Amino acid sequence: MKPEELKLTQEWDKTFPKSDKVDHSKVIFLNRYGITLAADLYIPKEATGSLPAIAVSGPFGAVKEQCSGLYAQTMAERGFVTLAFDPSFTGESGGNVRCMASPDINTEDFMAAVDFLSLHALVDPDRIGIIGICGWGGMALNAAALDTRVKATAAMTMYDMTRVNSKGYFDSEDSEEARYAKRSAMCAQRLADLKNGEYAPGGGVVDPLPEDAPSFVKDYYDYYKTPRGYHSRSLNSNDGWNRIGCESFLNQPILQYSHEIRSAVLIVHGDAAHSCYFGRDAYANMVKDSKFTENKELMIIPGASHTDLYDGGGRNAIPFDKLEQFFRSHLA
């Protein structure tokens, strides 16, 4: 299998400062569909021996230069080998068609990251964890249910992308009629795209921001559309997914077997986040009828919004001490 040639930016172009406590490099690896993924590898300075490792991705529509890179670099400062990667079809990663998403392929992206870390000379392959942020929190849980090599998973401010696509926000579109309307619109868009010879973008975070926008939309704008988190390769900061980019999420629930996850799971959400119901429900479904509940935990952060867990929200909302303790304990 020959990796695709990718154009990787070598200069530091992250939304966060570069740490002098870790070594950073660009790497590539293949998933089982033959798509070449681009990633940032962070290694603690003067690392030796066989270290625990963590693969990180998210949010849904973001790139590794944003939240996932911040998480990865910070956890590397704390002694872990970390890998922040761009999912298939996004950022610097490969994939012929751009701005597409797939519950199957994106779960595989996490597993391919575990492949890469398992074969790295500084990594103990029996001590690998994953962190998924926002929509990638749900993907991380799906990967943990499938990949027995994953020993610990943290889902941060998570979305279940299959649920929000098939049922709408707060399950407000949970009806056969609403789903049929969505399917019909997607099918019509497929033909329009073929006739036009290109995929129509769905639009990223709304810009300009309407005065009556919901608070969580204002939060997204404040992160993705301002110097705080804007990045030129981020879908959310620019034209977003293709209009049919998330079509397959309508019919494919990703958390079907979360109650069979045997490894450790930490779900973290802010109680002021519009998305908190995703985290609470995912935890409840994961432990219901499960034989493996002792290593499962739900952490609710008072006053934290959804995007506060992207970069701390200016008030250190990300519980990095807790993450370090969790991964040290379960990757021991």
N, C-alpha and C positions, 0 to 999 in steps of 0.2 A: 504494500500500500504506500503510494507516494503522496506526501502532503501537498496541498495546493500552495502555490507561491502567494504569500500575503504581503501587503505593504504595511509594515509596522512602524509606527512613529517611535523614534528612539529618544527624543527629548522628553523631559518631564512635562506632561500636559494634563495633570490631574486637577481636580477641584480642591485638593487638600495639600498641605506642605509635605515635602519629602523628608523622611526621617533619616537621621544620621546613625540610627541604632540598627538598621537592617541593610542588607544588600538587595538590590532590585535588579531584575532582568526581564526581558521579554522572551516568551517561549511559545511554542505551538505544539499541538497534539491532535490526533485524529479521533473522531467518534466512530461508532460501528457502521454509520452510514457513509463513511468516507469523507465527511465534512471536516475541514481543518479549522480548529479553534485557536484563537489568539488569547493569550493570558499574560498577566503580570505575576511573576514569582517573587516572593519576599522571603528572605532567609535571615535569621538573626545573625548579627556580626560575629565572626569567628566561631560559627557553629561547627560542632563536631559530633560524632557519634550517630545514633539512630533516634531521630526526633519525632514527636507527634506532629501531625499535619492536618490542615483544614482547607477544604475547597469552598470558595465563596462566590455567589452570584446574586444578581438582582439590583434594584427592583425591576419589575416587568417593564421593559422599554428603556431601561437605563444601560449604561456601559460601565466597564471596569474602572474607568477614570473617575467615577462618582462614588456612590455609597460602598459598593463591594470592595473597591480598592482601599477605602478608608478602614473598613473592618479588617481586611487582610493585613494591611500594614501595621495596624495597632496590635493585632494578635501576634504578628511576627515579633514585634517589640517585646512581647511577653513570652517568647521562647518557642513559638510554633513555626514550622515551615508552612507558608500559606500560598494559595493560588487563587487569584481573582480572574475570572474569565468572562469573555463576551460569548453569549449564546450563539448558536447557529443562526446565520442570516442577519446578524446585527453587529454593530461596532466594527472592529478590525477582523472579526472571524469570517470564515468563508461561507459558502453556500451561494449558488448561482442567483437565486431570486432573493432580493433583499426584503427586509421588514416583514418576514413571515414568522409565525409561531406555531408550535405543535406540542401538545402534551406528551406525546411519545418521544419526539426528537429532543425536546428540551429536558426531559428526564434523563435521556441517554447522555446529554451533554454533561450532567452532573456525574454520571457513572464513568464517562471518559476522563473526567478530571480526576476521579479516584484511581483510574488506571494509571494516569501520568504520575500521580504522587506515589502510588504503590511501587513504581519502578525507579523512583529517584534515589540516588545513592545516600542521601542524608535522612531519608524517611523510613520509619518503622512501619511496614505495610499493615501491621496489626493494630496501629494506633492512628486511624484516619477518621476525621469527622467532617461535617459539612455545615455551612451556614447559608440559609436562603432568606432574602429580604423581600418584603412585599409579595408580589406574585410568585417570586421564586421561593418564598417560604412554603407554599403549597407544593411546588415542584420538589423541594428538599424532602418533605414528608413522603411524597410519592417515591422518590429515589431511595429513601431509607426503608420503605416497605419492600423494595425490590432488590436492593444491593446489600447482601449480608456482610460485606466488608466494611460498611459504614458503622462505626461503633458509637457515634454520638451526633445528634442533629440539633441545631438551633434554628427555629423559624421565627424571624423578627418581623413584627408589624405585618403579619402575613395576609395575603389574599388567597382565596381558592378561586383561581381564574375560571375553572369550569362552572362553578356555582354562579359567579357574577355574570358570566356570558349567557348562561341558560336561564337564569332566574332574575337578573337585574340586581341593582343595588337594593339591599335590605329585602330581597326576594319580592320586590314590588311587581315583577313581570313574570311571576311563576304561574304560567298558565299555558295550556296547549296552544291557544290562539296567539299569544305573544310570541311563543317560540316559532310557530308557523310563519308569522309575519317576518321574523328575523331570518329564517331559512329562505323564504321567498326573496327577500331583499338581497341576500348573499348570492343566490343563484342568478338573479338578474345582473348583479354586479360582475359576476364571472364572465358573462357574455359581453358586457360592456367593455370590460378590460381587454378581452381578446380582440374585439373589434377595433379598439383604440391602440392596440399594440403595446400597452403598458398597464401596470397596476396602479390604480388610483389610490393616493394616500388618504388615510382616514383622518389625519390631523392630529397633532400632538396636544399638549396642554393648551387650552383656549387662550388666545392672545389676539386682540387686547382683552383684558379681564373685565367682564361685566360687573357693574356695581352690585347687582343682586346675586352674584355667584355664591353657591354654598360655601361654607367655611373651609371644607376640605379641598375644594377646587382652588380657593385662594391660597391654601397651604401648598398645593402642588405648584401653582404659579410662582410662589415665593421661592420654591426650591429650583424648579427646572428652568424658569425663565429669567432669573436674575443671576448676578455673578456668584451668588452663594452656591449654585449647583449646575449652572448651564454648561453644557458641553456640545461641541459642534457635531459629534457623532451620536449623540443621544437621541433616540426616537422621540422620547417625551419632550425634549427641549426643542424639537423641530417639527417634521411632518408626520410623526407618529407611525403606527403600523399601517400596512395596506388595509383597505376597507374589508377585504376578505382574509386578512392576515390571521384572524383568530377563529375562523369558521369552524374548525374541527373541535373546538372547546365546547360547542353547543351540545355535543352528543357523548362526551367522554369524561365522566367523573374521574378525578385523579386520586381521591382519598378512600377508595372502595375498601382497601385492605389495611388502612392505617392501624386498626386494632390488633393487627398481627405483627406490628413492629416490635421486635425483641430488644433492640438497642435503646440507648438513652435518648430522650427527646426533651428539649426545653422550648416552650412556646412563650414568646415575650410580646406583650402588647401594651399600649398606653390606654388608660381608661377614657381619655378624651378623643381617641381616634374613631373616626366614622367606621373604620374597618374592624373594630374590636370584636364584633360578633363573629367574624371569621375565625379568630384565634380561640375565642371561648368555645365555639361549637366544634372546631377541629380537635381541641383537647378533650371535650366531652365524648365525642365519637371515638377518639383514639383509645380511651380507657374503658368505654362501655363494652362489656362482654369480653374483656381482654384478660389474659393470664399474665400480662407483663406490665403492670402498673407502677411498680415500686420505683422505677427509674424514669418516670414521666413527670413533668412539672409544668405548671402554668404560672407565669410571672406577670402580674399586672402592675404597671408603673403609673402612679397617681399623677393626673394632670398632663400626661404626655399625649401629644397628637400623633397622627400617622407619620408625618414627615419628621417629627422630633427624633424618631429612631433611624432616620436616614443619616444624619450627621451630628446629632446631639441637640439640634434646635437652638444652639447658643446657650444651652444650660446643662450640658453634659448628661443628656437624658439616656444615652446608650449605656447599659449596665456592663461595661467591659470587665469590671472586677468579677461580676457574677459569671460572665462568659468564660473568663479564665478559670475560675473555680470549677465550673461545670465540665469544661473540656479536660482539665487536668485530672479531675476525678474519674471521668469515664474513658479517658485515653491513657490511663495509668498502665 
